[in-house]
Amino acid sequence: MVPVSKVTGENRRFLFLQGPHGPVIEHLNLPASFVILDRVVWGVNAILGKLDVSGPFRAMLLEYVADGPPATDLGAAEAAWRAGARS
């Protein structure tokens, strides 16, 4: 697994307004709710990067956004709970 600190460093370079992608970023027009959620996600990633943690973060993201299979024990427990709630 890739430590989060390696990913956030690359993303930090990508989102730097004075960097090569600055003009594109300046013209983005996002809904306020998305911006707030995005800041929370980036903040959590920054904390995880500082802690130099690793985990199945890609699988967890796919579980959340693409209805992927559970990536953790907690994800499996939630899937079982959801399956029981539907019946």
C-alpha positions as CSV (number, residue, x, y, z in Angstrom):
1,M,0.0,0.0,0.0
2,V,1.1,3.5,-0.7
3,P,1.5,5.8,2.3
4,V,-1.0,8.8,2.2
5,S,1.9,11.2,2.6
6,K,3.2,10.2,-0.9
7,V,-0.2,10.9,-2.4
8,T,-0.9,14.2,-0.7
9,G,2.5,15.6,-1.8
10,E,1.6,15.0,-5.4
11,N,-1.9,16.4,-5.0
12,R,-0.5,19.4,-3.2
13,R,1.7,20.1,-6.3
14,F,-1.3,19.6,-8.6
15,L,-3.5,22.1,-6.7
16,F,-0.9,24.8,-6.2
17,L,-2.4,27.9,-7.8
18,Q,0.9,29.2,-9.0
19,G,1.8,25.9,-10.6
20,P,1.2,24.6,-14.1
21,H,-2.5,23.9,-13.4
22,G,-3.2,27.3,-11.8
23,P,-5.3,28.8,-14.7
24,V,-7.6,25.8,-14.8
25,I,-8.1,25.7,-11.1
26,E,-8.9,29.5,-11.0
27,H,-11.7,28.9,-13.5
28,L,-13.4,26.1,-11.7
29,N,-16.9,26.9,-10.4
30,L,-18.0,24.4,-7.8
31,P,-21.1,24.4,-5.6
32,A,-20.5,25.5,-2.0
33,S,-21.5,22.2,-0.6
34,F,-18.9,20.4,-2.8
35,V,-16.2,22.9,-1.7
36,I,-16.9,22.3,2.0
37,L,-17.0,18.5,1.6
38,D,-13.8,18.7,-0.5
39,R,-12.0,20.7,2.2
40,V,-13.0,18.1,4.8
41,V,-11.6,15.3,2.5
42,W,-8.3,17.2,1.9
43,G,-8.0,18.0,5.6
44,V,-8.4,14.4,6.6
45,N,-5.9,13.4,3.9
46,A,-3.4,16.0,5.2
47,I,-3.7,14.6,8.8
48,L,-3.3,11.1,7.6
49,G,-0.3,12.2,5.5
50,K,1.4,13.8,8.5
51,L,0.8,10.6,10.5
52,D,2.3,8.6,7.6
53,V,-0.5,6.0,7.8
54,S,-1.2,3.4,5.3
55,G,-4.4,1.4,4.6
56,P,-6.7,0.2,1.8
57,F,-7.8,3.8,1.1
58,R,-8.4,3.2,-2.7
59,A,-10.6,0.3,-1.9
60,M,-12.4,2.3,0.8
61,L,-13.1,5.1,-1.7
62,L,-14.4,2.6,-4.3
63,E,-16.6,1.1,-1.6
64,Y,-18.1,4.5,-1.0
65,V,-18.4,6.0,-4.5
66,A,-18.7,3.0,-6.8
67,D,-20.6,0.5,-4.5
68,G,-17.4,-1.6,-4.3
69,P,-17.0,-4.6,-2.1
70,P,-16.2,-4.0,1.6
71,A,-12.6,-3.0,2.2
72,T,-12.5,-3.4,6.0
73,D,-14.2,-5.3,8.7
74,L,-16.3,-2.2,9.5
75,G,-17.3,-2.0,5.8
76,A,-18.3,-5.7,5.9
77,A,-20.3,-5.1,9.1
78,E,-22.1,-2.1,7.4
79,A,-22.8,-4.2,4.3
80,A,-24.4,-6.9,6.4
81,W,-26.4,-4.3,8.3
82,R,-27.6,-2.7,5.1
83,A,-28.5,-6.2,3.7
84,G,-30.6,-6.9,6.8
85,A,-32.3,-3.5,6.7
86,R,-33.5,-4.1,3.1
87,S,-35.2,-7.4,3.9
